[in-house]
């Protein structure tokens, strides 16, 4: 039976765009629920300027309270050396970095051009690797930019080639549809092309459901050889620096799709649904995911 790793991103990419603020204890409980459902990699926090993303201001305290066990990996997002140092000091097992695939969005998101961001990555990589941490880079807006429109595949592969140069090569490259514009043939072409230029890197997909194509794109990525997929309990999240960028694909909906298609995720669907319902209660709204409303099929599953 084929399998794929699901990376739970609701504690970071999910919560960062929500108006309701979860307490530190509630964030820790959310992560605990994800782990209880079988998640082994969790994007726990971001170590960025809290003035830019106030929902992540308690990153160190969240990390301090998290449960630890063998095989469980916590990811911290860092966009510069200082962020990487904070993530490592807080106990993150992995440092994730972002390179946006268009200069306009890159300036909005990180205050730097693509070239400048790649230089920052090399410095972040040096800090993380010196500390023995796993590294990953997300190529954001890989399927389209809210400001420049279409993003060419050659742009994405050029960034991937730059990432793997020298000693700063990441362990994993994620292709992200940050604003939910991609379609399955585009996803297939992108993963195949990046595999050609970065054969040693593990590939991961990150999809948003803005135009209701997220799950189809995730399935296409899996079929094209992605070894991991990001998902967020309840489908919460988005990008606070892009207009109309709605939620991530829901973890529980993705698990249902993959497991019914014969792909093992290692996650417990019923616990995922319960976690999404709990999260909706804490946020004071119904989450976008469908499984928490409809339930699994057959109903006794």
N, C-alpha and C positions, 0 to 999 in steps of 0.2 A: 504493500500500500504506500503510495507516495505521501510525503509529509511536507509541511512548510511551517516556519516559525512565525508566530504572531507577536509583534511588539506592541505592547499596550501604551498608548500615548495620551490617554485622557488626563492624567495628572499634570501634564505640561501643555502640550499643544491643544488639548481639550479645554482646560480651565482658563488659559490665558486670554481667551476672547469672551468669556462669560461675564455678564454684568454682576451676577451674584457672586459674592466672595465666600469661599469655603474657609473655615478656620484651619489652622495647622493640624489639629486633631482630626478634623474631617478629611483632610487630604491624606493623612496617614491611614485612616480607615479605608478610604477609597483604594489606595494602593494595596492594603491588606486584602480587600475583597477581590481585586484583580489577581493577586497571588493565589488566593484560595481557589479561584476559578482555573488555575493552572498556568498563569502568565509567568514566564521565566526571565523575560527582559521587559523592563518597565522604564519609560521615560519619566523620571520622577520629578525633575525640576529644571529650571533654567537659571543660569548664573549671569544675568544681564543687568543692566541698569534698572533698578526698581522704579525709577521715574518713567521709564518707557513701558515697562510691563509690571505694574504694581501688584498684579495677582501672584507674582513669583517672588515677592519681597522676602518671604520666609523660607527660602530654599535651604539654607543651612539647618534650620530647626527641623524642617521636614525630614531631611536626610538623617539627622541625629536620632530620630524616633522610629525609623523604619525597621521592620523585621529583617533579619539576615539568615540565610541558609545556603548550603552548598548548591551551586547551579543557578542561583538567583543573581541577576545582573541589573544594576541601576544605572540609567543613562542620565548624564547631565549635559544640557545644551550650554555651550560657551562660544562666544563670538570674538574673543580676543584672549591675549595671554592672561590677563588678570582673571577673566572668567574661568579659564582652564585651571588656574591655580586654586581658585575658590572651589571648583568642582572636585578637584583632587583632594584638597584639604577636608572637604565635607564627606569624603568616602565614596564618591561615584566610581563605579567599576569601568565606565566607558565615557569618553568625551565625544560629543557630537558637535559638528560645525556645519554652517550653512554657507553655500555659495549660490547666489541667485543668478539665473541664466540670462538676465537682461540688465544693462547698466542703470536704466531708470529705476526699476524696482529695487535693484541693489542699493542705490543711493537712498531710496525711501526706507528700506528695511534695515540697512546697516551703515548708512552714511559713507559709502565707499563704492568705487567702481569694481567691476569684476576683477581686474588686474590687481587692484589694491587688496581686495578680499582674499585672493589667492596668496598674496604675500603674508597676510595675517594668518591664513591657514598654516603656512609653513612654520610660523612661530608657535602657534597653538599646538601643532603636531609635535614639535620639539619638546614642549613642556609635558605633554601627555605621555609621549613615548619614554621620556627620561624617568617618569614615575611608574612606568610599566603598565599603563592603562591602555585598554583597547580604544581604537579610534574609528570614527565613521564620519563621512561627509554627506550631507544632503544637497543635491543640486535642485534648488527650488525653482519654481516656474519653468520646469523643463518641458512643459507641453503648451505653454502660452503665458503671456504677460498681460496684466491688466492695463498697462500703460503703452507698451510697444506692439501689442498684438501677437502675431505668430512668432514662435521661437523655432529657428531652424535646427534640424537634427545635427548639422555640422557644428553649431554652437555648443550643443550639449556634449558631443564627443570631444570637442576641443577642450572643454573644461575638464572632462574626465581624464584626458591625456595629461593635462597640466597637473592634476591632482596626484597622479601616480609617479610623477618624476622624483627620482632620488629617494632619500631616506624618509620623506614626509608622506609617502604613500599610505592611505588609510586602509584599515582592515576591511572596510565595507563602504560602498557607494550606494546612496539611495537616490532614486529618481522621483521627484515630487511634483504632483499636479496641484500646486498650491492654491489655484483658483477654480479647479474643477472644470476644465475645458476639454480635456483629452478624450479620445475615443479609442476602443480596443486596437484597431490596426496601427494607430500611432504609438500606442504603448508597446505592442509587439516589435515594431521597427526600432524603437528607442532602446529597449532592453537587448535586442540582438546586436545593435550597433555598439553599445557601450561594452558588451561582453567581448566584442572583437578588439577594442582598444585597451581594455583593462581586464584581461583574462584571469588575473590572479585575485582580483577583488571579489568579495561576496557582494551580491546585488540585492537591494531591498526596494520595495515600492511604497510610495506614500500618496494616497489618493483622497481627494475631497469630493463630496457628493453634490456640489453646487448645481450641476445640471443633470443630476440623477444618473450619471455614468460611472460613479465611483466603484461600485461592486463589479460591474462588467470589466472595468479597467484592471481591478485587482485580480480577477480571474484570468485575464489576458496576460498579466505580468507573471502569474504563477505558471501558466502554460509556456511562457517564453523563457523560463528558467530562473525567475526570481527566487531567492532562497528565504526571504523574509518579507512580511507585509506589515505595515503600520495600521493600527485601527484604534478607535476610541470608544470606550463603553458608552452606549446610548447614541453615538454619532455626534457628540458635542465637539465644539471647537471651531477653528477657522484661522484666518490670518488677520491680526488687527491693523496691518499696514497695507492691506489690499481691499478695495471696495467690493462688497457683495461676495466675499469669500466665506461661504458657509461651511458647515461641519465636515469633519472627517467621516470616513465610512465607519458604521457601527461595528464594534467587535462581535457582538452576538449575531448580527445579520451575516457577517463574513464567515463566522464559524459554521452557521447553518448551511450556507452556500457550499463551502468547501467540504464539510463532512458528508453532506448528501451527495456530493460529486465524487466521493471516494478519496478525498485528500485529508490526511490526519493533521489536526492542529494541536493536539495535546490539551485542548481547553474543554472545560465542562460547560455545556450550553446553558443548562438550567441555572448554574451559579452566575454565569455571565448575564443572563436575563435579570436575575434578582439584583445583581450589582447595578445594572442600568436603571432599574426601577428605584433603587435606593438613591442613586445619583439624581434622578429627576426630582425626587422628594426634597433633597437638599438644595437643589437649584430653584425649586418652586415652580416647575413647569414640566410638561411632557417632553421627553427627549425625542430627537428625530428618528431614532431607530424604530424599526417595524416589529421586531421579534418581541420586544417588551410589551407590545400591544396585542399582537396576534398569538404569541406563543409558538412553540415548536410543532412540528408534524412528524409522526403521529402525536397526538396530544399527550400521550403517556411517555414520550421520549425524554 
